Amino acid sequence: MAEKVSFEDKLKQLEVIVSALEKGDRPLETALTDFQTGVSLAKDLQKTLQDAEKTLAKVMDDDGNLTDLELTNHD
């Protein structure tokens, strides 16, 4: 079974790819493969962030049930 790669590891991998592509000294085929990998990583990272946002937008009540967090502004 493959070990799950952490959010931070994926982000670091994406940063390495972006840095390499920005240098512009990679062969076209390698750059295209790196770009496709980067797009896939970016999508995975975005989904992880969206899932985290959904989780953080919930609050557990006294009975242990998750409910939507209601934000109020008391200005």
Buried (B, 14 or more C-beta within 10 A) or exposed (E): EEEEEEEEEBBEBBEEBBEBBEEEEBEEEEBEEBBEEBEEBBEBBEEBEEEEEEEEEEEEEEEEEEEEEEEEEEE
